[in-house]
Structure formats: C-alpha cells, structure tokens
Amino acid sequence: MISGIKPSGKPDLALVFSEVPATAAGAFTTNLVQAASVIYDRELLKRRESVRAIVVNSGNANAATGEAGYRAVLDTARLLADLLAIEPEEVLVASTGVIGVPLPVEKIQAAAPQLVADAAADGSERAAEAILTTDLVRKQCALSAVIAGKTVHVGGIAKGSGMIHPQMATMLAFITCDCAVAAPLWRQIVRRAVDRSFNQITVDGDTSTNDLLVALANGEAKNSLIDDPHSPQAELLEQMVTAVCIDLAQKVVRDGEGATKVVEVQVKGAADDAAARQIALTVAGSSLVKAAMFGNDPNWGRLAAAAGRAGVRFDPEKLAIRLGTFALMEAGQPLVFDRAAASHYLKSAPTVVVFLQVGEQAGTGTAWGCDLSYDYVKINAEYTT
C-alpha cells in the first residue's frame, strides 16, 4: 500500500503474515555497513526458530542511520505486533531504498492499520509491487507438488535491479511455504538454495547494505513433519525451494538496471561445485565481459581472462570455451569461428549462454549476469538527484 515514504507516491509498504507460527530461515548481506533491519532480523533469528510476520518498506533503506534507525525498526515491529495481536519478536522488518535517510516511522504508523486490514491470501501481486525501487517489473514465482500425499506450495516475491552482487543475495526476497519441516533442515535447505541462486547473480558488482532473504514454512499443508535430510520428501522440498529461488534470481538479473540481455555462464570440470560456481560468477561479473556483451563482441579473450583470475586452480591447456553453439577455444587454443554469426547470436539470443570447460573433474556451476550498458551509468548517476 501507499504510506508516503516514496516521494513518487507509489506503493511502498507490504506485509507478509502467517496465521500460525512459521519456521523461519534467513540469509543476509555480508556488507559490513548494514541496514538496521538486517542487524535486527539476523539477531532475532539467532534466538528463535519461528515468526509470524514480515513488514517491508521501500523508498528508504534505513541504513547508516545510527541508533535512531535501530529504534525505528523496534518501533515498526511493535506497532505491527499490536495490530496483529502477536508478540514483537514474531515480526521481522525489511527496508530498501536510499541510504542515510531517517526512516519516517510516523508514516508507517499511519498506514499500518489499513495495511493489516487489507492483508489477503491473494495479495502477493500487491506485495511484489510495494517492495520495488528502480525495478521495472514485479518478480513473483509459485509452484506446488505432492509430498507424502499432501499438496505443498512454495511461493516467493523479490525485488532487485541494481546494487546486485553476492554475498548474500543482492536484493530483498521473501519465500513462503506451507510444508511442515524441522527448523534445522529448513535452514539447510534455504542456505543451499540461496547459494545456487541469489548468490550466483550479479548486475554491477555492488553488494547492498540491505540484502536479505527470509523464508517461512508454516506447516499448514498438514504433511508429516520432514526432519530427515536424506529422505525423498526433503529432496523434493529442496528442489522446489531452489527452483523458486533460481526463477526469482533470474528475474532480478533480467531486470538489471540498463540491461539489454541476460548472460548465463555454465562451468564444468572443476574440482567441486563451489569452485565451478566461483569461476562462473567471476566471468558473469567481469566489467569487460559485460561491456563486450553489450557491444555484441564475441571477445573470448575476456572470458578466458576472467576465468583465470577467479581464484580457482585449473590447467589452462584444458580450457574450452563456447558461446552458444560457437566453439571459440579448445584445449587452451583458439579456434577459427564465424565472428559475424557469433555477434548476431549475442544480439538476438534471449539469454546468451557462455560455456567453459576447465578440466575433467565433477564440479559444475552456473551464474547469471547481464550486460553493462550506457543506461546503467545514467540511472545510477541520477539516483538521488
């Protein structure tokens, strides 16, 4: 809903609410300069396994705002708890927007009664709209599957367009699930899903002060509690959560500030998956690679150079590179290829696929990025002006 935090008058306040306690998992920015909401939520989830609500504002990051910023978070949690008839420690808070500006809690206080009154099971689209900043589109995903005879749902909303780079995830994301799952297992599932999705995207190499993901599972599907990490039920649930996270992460990249194309970097043959993911993310985040993608330049040398500086050891004489179906390098040696056709592929493909083979071992990984355009500079040069 609209509280007036955003000068534009667009929706800027959202609420996620569970009628019963929901097992909670979180992933947070590793930036040392952290928003008050990040500090509050991280500490709260260390103390308790379940929450009931998340209140989110956009238009104001409430970061670098000192003690007043932290008090604003406490006040926000308390006022929402009162309206929802729950405890303040059952409320998480998230903010996104301009850094260094005091959060106008009085605007949240004025809007909160209507925010609670408008809460509805079909409110995902409105919530997805209210958390946006420079985003051009809403980002939502939902799916369902039968687990042990019960239909289980996983859904999510996210925002993110700029200041996109791990760790943790480079945006705000909220995942909801009605599965009954043990808290330690739920947190493992969410952590691995984040590592394979939001921690594998990059737009501009800048990790935000406000990045967080919160995932809630409230058990309302009435399935038997999943607590065995090696069970088929746990495996299917993890596949669902990971699929939702990857879909949302890709939508963040596709909506990257000034982006004209999405770039998917696939790596195989590394010592392990973590090493492969590191190489993939380094290539996807290279400014030179991103600029070449914008210019539709099949400059494989930039791909090789980025892979080589990823901090992962591999034999350069085994390096192979493909751009879509175009083989550019094999066994560390350049190949003759149709440069004009490769350039056309870069210009026309909905998603540009870069493939690197770095050895013969089992590690695989994927990262997603976008190109670096003139518009990115324009958008961020004029962000507060």
C-alpha positions as CSV (number, residue, x, y, z in Angstrom):
1,M,0.0,0.0,0.0
2,I,1.0,3.7,-0.1
3,S,2.3,5.2,3.1
4,G,4.1,8.2,1.6
5,I,7.7,7.0,2.2
6,K,8.3,7.2,-1.6
7,P,8.2,10.7,-3.0
8,S,6.7,9.3,-6.2
9,G,3.5,8.3,-4.3
10,K,3.8,4.7,-5.5
11,P,3.1,1.7,-3.2
12,D,5.8,1.4,-0.6
13,L,4.6,-0.8,2.3
14,A,4.0,-4.6,2.3
15,L,3.1,-7.2,4.8
16,V,3.7,-11.0,4.8
17,F,1.7,-12.7,7.6
18,S,1.1,-16.3,8.7
19,E,-1.9,-17.1,10.9
20,V,0.2,-19.7,12.7
21,P,3.9,-19.6,13.8
22,A,6.1,-20.3,10.8
23,T,9.6,-21.8,10.9
24,A,12.0,-19.1,9.7
25,A,15.3,-19.1,7.8
26,G,17.2,-16.1,6.7
27,A,20.2,-15.1,4.6
28,F,21.7,-11.7,4.9
29,T,24.2,-9.3,3.3
30,T,27.9,-9.7,4.2
31,N,28.5,-6.0,3.7
32,L,30.0,-4.5,6.9
33,V,27.7,-1.5,6.5
34,Q,24.3,-3.0,7.3
35,A,20.8,-1.6,7.5
36,A,19.2,-1.6,10.9
37,S,16.6,-4.1,9.7
38,V,19.4,-6.6,8.7
39,I,21.0,-6.3,12.1
40,Y,17.7,-6.8,13.9
41,D,16.5,-9.7,11.8
42,R,19.8,-11.6,12.0
43,E,19.9,-11.4,15.7
44,L,16.2,-12.3,16.1
45,L,16.6,-15.4,14.1
46,K,19.6,-16.5,16.2
47,R,17.2,-16.5,19.2
48,R,14.1,-18.1,17.8
49,E,13.0,-20.6,15.2
50,S,9.6,-19.2,14.2
51,V,8.0,-15.8,13.4
52,R,4.6,-14.7,12.2
53,A,5.1,-11.6,10.1
54,I,7.4,-9.6,7.9
55,V,6.8,-5.8,7.3
56,V,8.6,-4.3,4.3
57,N,9.1,-0.7,3.3
58,S,10.6,0.6,0.0
59,G,11.9,4.1,-0.7
60,N,14.1,4.2,2.4
61,A,16.9,1.8,3.3
62,N,17.2,2.9,6.9
63,A,20.9,2.2,6.6
64,A,23.7,4.3,8.1
65,T,21.0,5.9,10.4
66,G,22.6,5.0,13.8
67,E,20.7,4.4,16.9
68,A,17.6,6.2,15.6
69,G,17.5,3.8,12.7
70,Y,17.5,0.8,15.1
71,R,14.8,2.3,17.2
72,A,12.7,2.8,14.1
73,V,12.9,-0.9,13.5
74,L,11.9,-1.7,17.0
75,D,9.0,0.7,16.8
76,T,7.9,-0.8,13.5
77,A,7.9,-4.3,14.9
78,R,6.0,-3.2,18.0
79,L,3.3,-1.4,16.1
80,L,2.7,-4.2,13.7
81,A,2.7,-6.7,16.5
82,D,0.0,-4.7,18.3
83,L,-2.2,-4.6,15.3
84,L,-1.7,-8.3,14.5
85,A,-2.2,-9.3,18.2
86,I,1.2,-11.1,18.3
87,E,4.5,-10.6,20.0
88,P,7.0,-8.0,18.7
89,E,9.7,-10.8,18.4
90,E,7.3,-12.5,15.9
91,V,7.8,-9.6,13.5
92,L,10.7,-9.3,11.0
93,V,11.4,-5.9,9.3
94,A,12.9,-5.2,5.9
95,S,13.7,-1.9,4.2
96,T,15.1,-0.9,0.8
97,G,15.8,2.5,-0.9
98,V,18.1,5.4,-0.3
99,I,20.8,5.0,2.2
100,G,21.4,7.5,5.1
101,V,17.9,9.0,5.4
102,P,16.0,8.6,8.6
103,L,13.0,6.2,8.3
104,P,9.7,8.1,8.8
105,V,8.1,5.7,11.2
106,E,5.2,8.0,11.6
107,K,4.2,7.3,8.0
108,I,4.3,3.5,8.7
109,Q,2.3,4.0,11.8
110,A,-0.4,5.9,10.0
111,A,-0.6,3.4,7.2
112,A,-0.3,0.2,9.3
113,P,-3.9,-0.3,10.3
114,Q,-5.0,-0.3,6.6
115,L,-2.1,-2.5,5.7
116,V,-3.2,-5.1,8.2
117,A,-6.9,-4.7,7.2
118,D,-6.0,-5.3,3.5
119,A,-4.0,-8.5,4.1
120,A,-5.3,-11.3,1.9
121,A,-4.3,-14.7,0.7
122,D,-4.3,-13.3,-2.9
123,G,-2.1,-10.3,-2.0
124,S,1.1,-11.5,-3.5
125,E,1.0,-9.2,-6.5
126,R,0.3,-6.1,-4.5
127,A,3.2,-7.0,-2.1
128,A,5.5,-7.6,-5.0
129,E,4.7,-4.1,-6.3
130,A,5.1,-2.4,-3.0
131,I,8.7,-3.6,-2.4
132,L,10.1,-2.3,-5.7
133,T,12.6,0.6,-6.1
134,T,14.3,1.0,-9.5
135,D,12.8,-2.3,-10.7
136,L,10.8,-2.1,-13.9
137,V,8.7,-5.3,-13.3
138,R,7.3,-7.3,-10.4
139,K,9.1,-10.5,-9.6
140,Q,7.0,-13.5,-8.4
141,C,7.1,-17.3,-8.6
142,A,5.0,-20.1,-7.2
143,L,4.7,-23.9,-7.6
144,S,3.3,-26.9,-5.9
145,A,3.9,-30.6,-5.6
146,V,2.6,-33.6,-3.7
147,I,4.8,-34.6,-0.8
148,A,3.8,-37.7,1.2
149,G,0.2,-37.4,0.0
150,K,-0.2,-33.7,0.7
151,T,-0.1,-30.8,-1.7
152,V,2.7,-28.5,-0.7
153,H,3.1,-24.9,-2.0
154,V,6.2,-22.8,-2.3
155,G,6.0,-19.2,-3.5
156,G,8.1,-16.1,-3.5
157,I,8.5,-12.4,-4.3
158,A,11.7,-10.5,-4.8
159,K,13.0,-7.0,-5.7
160,G,16.3,-6.1,-7.2
161,S,17.7,-4.3,-10.2
162,G,20.8,-2.5,-9.1
163,M,23.4,-3.0,-6.3
164,I,23.3,-6.6,-7.3
165,H,26.2,-8.9,-6.3
166,P,26.8,-11.6,-3.6
167,Q,27.1,-12.1,-0.8
168,M,24.3,-12.7,0.4
169,A,21.9,-12.2,-2.4
170,T,21.8,-8.6,-3.6
171,M,18.1,-7.7,-3.0
172,L,15.1,-8.5,-0.9
173,A,13.3,-11.8,-1.3
174,F,10.6,-13.5,0.7
175,I,9.7,-17.2,0.3
176,T,6.6,-18.7,1.8
177,C,5.9,-22.4,2.1
178,D,3.1,-24.4,3.8
179,C,5.2,-27.5,4.4
180,A,5.8,-28.9,7.9
181,V,9.6,-29.2,8.1
182,A,12.1,-29.2,11.0
183,A,13.8,-25.9,11.6
184,P,17.4,-27.2,11.2
185,L,16.6,-28.9,7.9
186,W,14.6,-25.9,6.7
187,R,17.6,-23.6,7.3
188,Q,19.9,-26.0,5.5
189,I,17.6,-26.2,2.5
190,V,17.2,-22.4,2.3
191,R,21.0,-21.9,2.6
192,R,21.8,-24.3,-0.2
193,A,19.0,-22.8,-2.4
194,V,20.5,-19.3,-1.9
195,D,24.0,-20.5,-2.8
196,R,22.7,-21.9,-6.1
197,S,20.5,-18.9,-7.0
198,F,20.8,-15.4,-5.5
199,N,24.5,-15.9,-4.6
200,Q,25.1,-16.7,-8.3
201,I,23.8,-13.5,-9.8
202,T,25.5,-10.2,-10.5
203,V,24.5,-6.9,-12.2
204,D,27.1,-4.4,-11.1
205,G,29.4,-5.9,-8.5
206,D,27.9,-3.9,-5.6
207,T,26.6,-5.8,-2.6
208,S,23.9,-3.8,-0.9
209,T,23.6,-2.8,2.8
210,N,20.1,-4.2,2.9
211,D,20.3,-7.6,1.2
212,L,18.2,-10.2,2.9
213,L,16.1,-13.3,2.1
214,V,13.6,-14.6,4.6
215,A,11.8,-18.0,4.1
216,L,8.8,-19.1,6.2
217,A,7.3,-22.6,6.4
218,N,4.2,-22.8,8.5
219,G,3.1,-26.5,8.2
220,E,-0.4,-25.7,7.0
221,A,-0.2,-28.4,4.3
222,K,-0.6,-30.8,7.3
223,N,2.0,-33.2,6.0
224,S,4.0,-35.4,8.3
225,L,7.0,-33.4,9.7
226,I,10.0,-33.7,7.4
227,D,13.1,-34.0,9.5
228,D,15.3,-36.5,7.7
229,P,17.6,-34.6,5.3
230,H,18.2,-37.8,3.3
231,S,14.5,-38.5,2.7
232,P,12.8,-38.2,-0.7
233,Q,10.5,-35.7,0.8
234,A,13.3,-33.5,1.9
235,E,14.9,-33.8,-1.5
236,L,11.7,-32.8,-3.3
237,L,11.1,-29.8,-1.0
238,E,14.7,-28.6,-1.6
239,Q,14.2,-28.9,-5.3
240,M,11.0,-26.8,-5.1
241,V,12.7,-24.1,-2.9
242,T,15.7,-24.0,-5.2
243,A,13.6,-23.7,-8.3
244,V,11.6,-20.8,-6.9
245,C,14.9,-19.0,-5.8
246,I,16.5,-19.6,-9.2
247,D,13.5,-18.2,-11.0
248,L,13.4,-15.1,-8.9
249,A,17.1,-14.6,-9.1
250,Q,17.0,-14.8,-12.9
251,K,14.2,-12.2,-12.9
252,V,16.4,-9.9,-10.9
253,V,19.1,-10.2,-13.5
254,R,16.7,-9.8,-16.4
255,D,15.5,-6.5,-14.8
256,G,19.1,-5.3,-14.1
257,E,19.5,-1.5,-14.4
258,G,20.1,-0.7,-18.0
259,A,20.4,-4.3,-19.1
260,T,19.7,-5.4,-22.6
261,K,20.4,-9.1,-22.3
262,V,20.9,-11.9,-19.7
263,V,24.1,-13.9,-19.7
264,E,24.2,-17.4,-18.3
265,V,27.7,-18.7,-17.6
266,Q,28.0,-22.5,-17.2
267,V,31.2,-24.1,-15.9
268,K,32.1,-27.8,-15.9
269,G,35.2,-29.9,-14.9
270,A,36.2,-28.0,-11.7
271,A,37.3,-29.8,-8.6
272,D,33.9,-29.3,-6.9
273,D,30.7,-27.4,-7.4
274,A,31.8,-24.5,-5.2
275,A,34.9,-23.9,-7.4
276,A,32.8,-24.1,-10.6
277,R,30.3,-21.6,-9.2
278,Q,33.2,-19.2,-8.3
279,I,34.5,-19.3,-11.8
280,A,31.1,-18.8,-13.3
281,L,30.3,-15.8,-11.1
282,T,33.7,-14.2,-11.8
283,V,33.1,-14.4,-15.5
284,A,29.5,-13.2,-15.2
285,G,30.6,-10.2,-13.1
286,S,33.6,-9.1,-15.2
287,S,33.0,-5.5,-16.4
288,L,35.0,-6.2,-19.5
289,V,32.9,-9.3,-20.3
290,K,29.7,-7.3,-19.6
291,A,30.8,-4.5,-21.8
292,A,31.6,-6.9,-24.6
293,M,28.2,-8.5,-24.3
294,F,26.5,-5.1,-24.6
295,G,28.6,-4.4,-27.8
296,N,27.8,-7.9,-29.2
297,D,31.5,-8.6,-29.3
298,P,32.4,-12.3,-29.1
299,N,35.7,-11.5,-27.4
300,W,36.6,-14.9,-25.9
301,G,39.9,-13.5,-24.5
302,R,37.9,-11.6,-21.9
303,L,36.1,-14.8,-20.9
304,A,39.4,-16.7,-20.6
305,A,41.0,-13.9,-18.6
306,A,38.1,-13.7,-16.1
307,A,38.1,-17.4,-15.6
308,G,41.8,-17.3,-14.9
309,R,41.6,-14.7,-12.2
310,A,38.7,-16.4,-10.3
311,G,41.0,-17.7,-7.7
312,V,40.4,-21.4,-8.7
313,R,43.2,-23.5,-10.0
314,F,42.8,-25.3,-13.3
315,D,45.0,-26.2,-16.2
316,P,44.8,-23.5,-18.9
317,E,45.7,-26.1,-21.5
318,K,42.4,-27.9,-20.8
319,L,40.3,-24.7,-21.1
320,A,37.4,-24.9,-23.7
321,I,35.0,-22.0,-24.3
322,R,31.7,-21.9,-26.2
323,L,29.4,-19.1,-26.9
324,G,26.0,-20.7,-27.6
325,T,26.9,-23.2,-30.3
326,F,30.1,-21.4,-31.4
327,A,33.3,-23.1,-30.2
328,L,35.8,-20.4,-29.5
329,M,38.6,-22.3,-27.7
330,E,39.6,-25.9,-27.3
331,A,42.4,-27.4,-25.2
332,G,43.6,-23.9,-24.4
333,Q,43.9,-23.0,-28.1
334,P,41.8,-20.5,-30.1
335,L,39.6,-21.8,-32.9
336,V,38.5,-20.3,-36.1
337,F,34.8,-19.3,-35.9
338,D,32.3,-17.1,-37.7
339,R,32.7,-13.9,-35.8
340,A,29.7,-12.2,-37.6
341,A,27.4,-15.0,-36.8
342,A,28.6,-15.1,-33.2
343,S,28.0,-11.4,-32.9
344,H,24.5,-11.9,-34.3
345,Y,23.9,-14.6,-31.6
346,L,24.9,-12.1,-28.9
347,K,22.5,-9.6,-30.4
348,S,19.5,-11.8,-30.8
349,A,19.5,-14.6,-28.2
350,P,17.0,-14.1,-25.3
351,T,19.6,-15.5,-23.0
352,V,23.3,-15.6,-24.0
353,V,24.9,-18.9,-22.9
354,V,28.6,-19.0,-22.2
355,F,30.1,-22.4,-21.5
356,L,33.6,-23.1,-20.0
357,Q,35.2,-26.5,-19.5
358,V,38.1,-26.2,-17.1
359,G,39.1,-29.8,-16.6
360,E,37.8,-33.3,-16.3
361,Q,36.6,-33.3,-12.7
362,A,33.0,-33.4,-11.5
363,G,32.4,-29.8,-10.3
364,T,29.7,-27.9,-12.1
365,G,28.2,-24.4,-11.5
366,T,26.1,-21.7,-13.1
367,A,25.9,-18.0,-12.7
368,W,23.7,-15.3,-14.2
369,G,24.5,-11.8,-15.1
370,C,23.7,-9.1,-17.7
371,D,25.4,-6.7,-19.9
372,L,26.7,-3.2,-18.9
373,S,25.0,-0.5,-20.9
374,Y,25.2,3.3,-21.1
375,D,21.8,3.4,-19.3
376,Y,23.3,1.8,-16.2
377,V,25.5,4.8,-15.7
378,K,22.7,7.2,-16.4
379,I,20.3,5.5,-13.9
380,N,22.9,5.5,-11.1
381,A,24.4,8.9,-11.8
382,E,21.0,10.5,-11.2
383,Y,19.7,8.1,-8.5
384,T,19.2,10.7,-5.7
385,T,19.0,13.8,-8.0
